[in-house]
Amino acid sequence: MTTDMDDTGWSVAYARPCDVLQRLGTDALGQEEHAWAARLSSMARHQHFIAGRALLRHRLSAETEDTVQPADWEFVSGDCGKPAVRPDMPDIRFSISHADGLVAVATSLTAEVGVDLERVSGTQDTDPALDQLTAREKAWLQRHGDDETWQAFLELWTAKEAVSKAAGLGCGVDFRDIEINVPARRASCPDSLLKDGDHMKLDLQTIRVHDASYCLSVASM
């Protein structure tokens, strides 16, 4: 299990679901979480969900110095379904993501945060959704060689997803309204999309866990 934190004010933890469950177990999960997991259609999705929730609960407790025990956290849904800690509990924001073989949790005590994760290695079974990119993003992507294009696209895509999660925009947002500047680690959006300004800070990493590579992006106001 790996945890990163820097001067951005957020913390990110990621691990394989099997490692999370072996280390943390599922005792901290609530009845609703267990019931939701039981309805999932595959064992892989079930494992990713419960591992993500276990990791979330333990990270929330660690980041708030165990003022609330992992099993005692309660959650509500905000605008566009964005999950949040119940208002009368410690003020900490979070985001969860998972990809094939990995789960990630981002937390912040200072601002809304979003995290997204995509596996790079393995077979590419789809073409990049170029129609969801801005003209500047397409120009940046075209500067990469053929063997780098897919990973570069995933950097843009995970950054857009992270921004959407941090802003609580939901699945209806037009990704062309979110423009990613990868070198500057910055995202810009129309004022109508963001409540507190029109820019977000980004952290984009390529991480390797065992034999798999992943693009990991975190966004925050």
N, C-alpha and C positions, 0 to 999 in steps of 0.2 A: 504494500500500500504506500503510495507516494503522495506527499503533501507539499505544495508550493505556495509561498506567499512572498510578496515583495512590497515596494512602496506604493503600489496601486491601491492597497487597502482591502484587497480580497484574498481569499484563500481557496485553493483548489486541491481536492483529493481525488485520486483515481486508482482503480484496482480492478483485477479480474473478478467477476462475480463469485467464482468458486473460492477465491482467497478471502473475499469479504465475509462470505457465509461461514467459512471455516474459522475465521478469527472472531467475528462479531455475533454470529448466529442470528436468529430471528425473534428472540424473546421480546425485543423492544417494540416490535410492530404491533399496531392495534388490530382489533377484530375486522374493521373495515378494510384495512390493507391486506390482511390475509384473505378475506372474501374476494376482494378485487383480483388478487393474484390467482385465486382458484378458477376464475372465469377466463383467464387468458388461454389462448388457443394452442400454445406450444410450450414445452418444457423450457426451451431457451428463453422465451419471453417471460415466463414465470420466474425463472432464476434471475434474469436481469432486473425485473421489477422489485422483487423482495431484497435483492442485494443493494439496489439503489436506495430503497427506503431505509434499510438498516444503516448504510453508510451515512445517509443524510442525518438521521437521528443522532448518531454518535458524533458527527462533526458539529452539529448545532450545540450539543452539550460541551464539547471540547472548546469551541470558540467562545462560549459564554461562561467558562470556568466552572462548569458543572452546577450552575445555579438551577438548572432543570435537568433531571435525569432523562436518558434517551427514551424511555418508555412513556414519559409524561408530556412530551411535546404534542400539541394539538394544532390543527391547521384549518384554514378557511380558504375559500376561493374568492379572488378579487376580480377586478375588471378583466373581461375576456378570458375568464377562467384561470388566471395566473394564481398559483398556490402561494400562500403566505402563512407565517406563524400567526396564531391567534393574537389579536391586538393587545390583550392584557398580559402577554408573555414577553420575555426579553426581546428587544427590537433588533432582530437579525434577519437579513434577507438571504434567499437561497435560490439555487437553480440546479436541476438534475439533467443529465444526458446519458445516453448509453448507445453504444455501437456494438457490432459483433465482437464479443469477447471482452468488453470493458465497460465500466460504469464510471461516471465522474460527477462530483458534487462541488459546486462553488458556493461560498458563503461570504457575506460582507456585513460589517457592523455599521457602515457609513452610507451606503447607497444601494440602489437596486442593482442586481447583477444577473447576468445570463451566461450560460455555458452551453457549448455544443461540441459534439464529438463525431467524427466519421473515420471509418477504417480506410486506409489508403492501399495497403497491400492486399493481394488477392486479385481475383478476376474483376475487371471493370465490366459491369453488365448493363450500363446505360451510358448515353451520351451526355456531356455537360449541358445543363439547361441554360444555353447562352441567351435565350430570350428574357431571362430574369436578371441579366447583367446590364449595367449602364455602359455608355460608350467608353468612358475612361477605364472601367474595369475590363472591358473587352480588349482595349489597347494594351493594358498591362498584361493580360493573359497571352496575347499574341507574341509578346516578347520572349516567351518560354519555348523551349524546344518540344518536339512531339512527346518525348519521354518524360517531360516535366509538366505537361499541360493538365493532366488529371489532378495531380496533387495541388497545383496552383489554383485550379478551379475549386477544389475542396477547401482551400484556405479562404477563398471568397465566400463560399457557401456557408461554412460553419460560422464565419464572422457575421454574416447576415442573420443566421438563425440565432446566434447569441444576442445580437442587438435586439431582435424581435422579442426574445424572451425577457431581456432586461427591461424593455419598455412596456412589456405586457400587451403587445399589439395583437396577439392571437394569430390564428392561421390565415386570416383574411388579408393580411398586409401584402401589398405589391412590393416584391423585393427590389424592383427598379427604383423605389423611393428610398432605399438604403444604399448609400455608396460607400464602399470600403476602400480606404487608402492603406494598402498593406505596408509599404515602407514606413509610413508615418504612424502606424498603429492607431488609426483613427477612423471613425465612421461618421458620416454626415447624413442627416435626415431633414425633411421639411419641418418647419416649426409646428405644423399641425399634428405631427406624429409624436413629438416628444414634449413632455410637460415642463422640463427644466433645461431649456436650451436646445440647440440643434446638432450637438456633437456628442459622441461617446468615445471613451478610451477603450482600446483593445489590447489584448495579449493573444498572439497567435504562435502556437508551438507545433512542431512535429515531434511526437513522442514515440518511443519504441518500448513495447511490453512483450517480453519473450520474443517470438518471431514475427510479430505484427507491428505495423506502423499506423499511427493515427494522427489526424489533424485535430488539434484541440484549440478552441477559441473561447475567450472570456471577454465580455463587454460590461461596462459599467458607466454610469453618469460621471 
